[in-house]
């Protein structure tokens, strides 16, 4: 037995005991053997070459761009080829499967494409030009899914696919991301039963204590690999395993499942990169790196959105800088997935212990003043606390009714995005950030859901017209953003594995010294988060013979003071 096979067997046993674990392992091997028979032998991937400074991922719904008479996935492909080919490297298509709620995250069928978006051919076509990230909405399925319908009908094969709990059970220790009831009564062939629903009554949690559930998910994973998936996003993975009497978050078994998936990909699809999505405090989030070699290669950088917002809202980068100075990856095989905006809101749980509660409250107040709202989570003591800010990131930074010049608002937004691009890791750019979208309040009124504020479906012809007008908000944001991306991609100092040092130059400056893995290139990335002009010097950096701003082209002597206008970005390349 190979070391990898032995590792997978041990993990099956850890989850299910020796007898059931060995049976699970045998069935798993049959799945992997069948996959190998239909797919070319896997080639190992050098961790140092898995990712580079050219890796930039666009995050989008399959239906974010729409054109008359055309499936949205085809519209998306055409837009990306026209405007972003060679600029972005990968596309995260948010769940594009048939669904019943939550804009895709209540999956009815894991193996079908929502016909309103297109077909698998459309997905695979995107994958011929861009790397693709798929979601595995692993914690739950739609109440309309075949699996749950068969459970309700009394099919014995699905009897243990879901978690049934006596409503009298004490579940007060369970960590909750929502304020909705944890258990949902359901009429079944066996009578009324209460099933576990972490997120909503339409999203029924799967029972991974049943090996049949795990193996069905492995089948889905292998199917996705066959459709061109190169990045796997494990949605809400933290809540996967339940054990009554515990917090039911980050349980050991959950980490074992992630490690098992890593083994599976190492065995049959080593080019696939795992990324975990856990909107939780930082220390909990980075636990999904494992030992640096055995779990996810990428984890979402959840503290970054609220900390960048806080820095710009206060004009003070001190807290952001202090946090960034402590960032570490456990191995060269791991890095962060840096983002500021996504289809969700701006999570504030990740800055618990980083920002004082009073500062979090100020962010909450700012979001409300700027036309947004706040979602809350339920705490074990019965209280509620802020979970996320529901607001478009552009409007979180600039008051939509503030009357500021557009140029100032664009500069303020782009400095936040430059911070994201400069940090060590892989940037994830939400399509609405790239296109300079604002709060979609009408959508919230239509759906009654706060998260809709940042999920507006766009008319592709309207977007094209706006991009053709250099005075428009969309054109100013898109042009500036694209230039930042292209500059980053051209410089190995921004390699995810390159050294990162936080520089203390001025409280209003978020400053990084990035060095290429081979040590040949150094870039001092300076970001003025304030509305005032700031002056700083790089003379303390040893051996600098001079500096050239990659964005403006300006040259500076090593001992020369450098001025940054309000919200200006300077990426200074050493001339050593």
Secondary structure as GFF3:
##gff-version 3
##sequence-region A 1 576
A	DSSP	alpha_helix	3	16	.	.	.	ID=ss1
A	DSSP	alpha_helix	18	38	.	.	.	ID=ss2
A	DSSP	alpha_helix	47	50	.	.	.	ID=ss3
A	DSSP	beta_strand	56	60	.	.	.	ID=ss4
A	DSSP	beta_strand	65	66	.	.	.	ID=ss5
A	DSSP	alpha_helix	72	83	.	.	.	ID=ss6
A	DSSP	beta_strand	90	93	.	.	.	ID=ss7
A	DSSP	three_ten_helix	102	104	.	.	.	ID=ss8
A	DSSP	alpha_helix	120	129	.	.	.	ID=ss9
A	DSSP	beta_strand	131	136	.	.	.	ID=ss10
A	DSSP	beta_strand	140	142	.	.	.	ID=ss11
A	DSSP	alpha_helix	146	152	.	.	.	ID=ss12
A	DSSP	three_ten_helix	156	158	.	.	.	ID=ss13
A	DSSP	beta_strand	183	188	.	.	.	ID=ss14
A	DSSP	beta_strand	191	196	.	.	.	ID=ss15
A	DSSP	beta_strand	203	205	.	.	.	ID=ss16
A	DSSP	alpha_helix	211	226	.	.	.	ID=ss17
A	DSSP	beta_strand	229	234	.	.	.	ID=ss18
A	DSSP	three_ten_helix	237	239	.	.	.	ID=ss19
A	DSSP	alpha_helix	252	268	.	.	.	ID=ss20
A	DSSP	beta_strand	273	276	.	.	.	ID=ss21
A	DSSP	alpha_helix	282	285	.	.	.	ID=ss22
A	DSSP	three_ten_helix	286	289	.	.	.	ID=ss23
A	DSSP	beta_strand	298	300	.	.	.	ID=ss24
A	DSSP	alpha_helix	303	314	.	.	.	ID=ss25
A	DSSP	alpha_helix	318	325	.	.	.	ID=ss26
A	DSSP	beta_strand	335	338	.	.	.	ID=ss27
A	DSSP	beta_strand	346	347	.	.	.	ID=ss28
A	DSSP	three_ten_helix	349	351	.	.	.	ID=ss29
A	DSSP	alpha_helix	357	369	.	.	.	ID=ss30
A	DSSP	beta_strand	373	378	.	.	.	ID=ss31
A	DSSP	beta_strand	384	390	.	.	.	ID=ss32
A	DSSP	alpha_helix	393	397	.	.	.	ID=ss33
A	DSSP	alpha_helix	406	422	.	.	.	ID=ss34
A	DSSP	beta_strand	426	430	.	.	.	ID=ss35
A	DSSP	alpha_helix	431	434	.	.	.	ID=ss36
A	DSSP	alpha_helix	441	447	.	.	.	ID=ss37
A	DSSP	three_ten_helix	450	454	.	.	.	ID=ss38
A	DSSP	beta_strand	458	459	.	.	.	ID=ss39
A	DSSP	alpha_helix	460	467	.	.	.	ID=ss40
A	DSSP	alpha_helix	473	489	.	.	.	ID=ss41
A	DSSP	three_ten_helix	492	494	.	.	.	ID=ss42
A	DSSP	beta_strand	499	503	.	.	.	ID=ss43
A	DSSP	beta_strand	509	515	.	.	.	ID=ss44
A	DSSP	beta_strand	522	528	.	.	.	ID=ss45
A	DSSP	beta_strand	534	537	.	.	.	ID=ss46
A	DSSP	beta_strand	546	549	.	.	.	ID=ss47
A	DSSP	beta_strand	555	557	.	.	.	ID=ss48
A	DSSP	beta_strand	561	564	.	.	.	ID=ss49
A	DSSP	beta_strand	569	574	.	.	.	ID=ss50
###
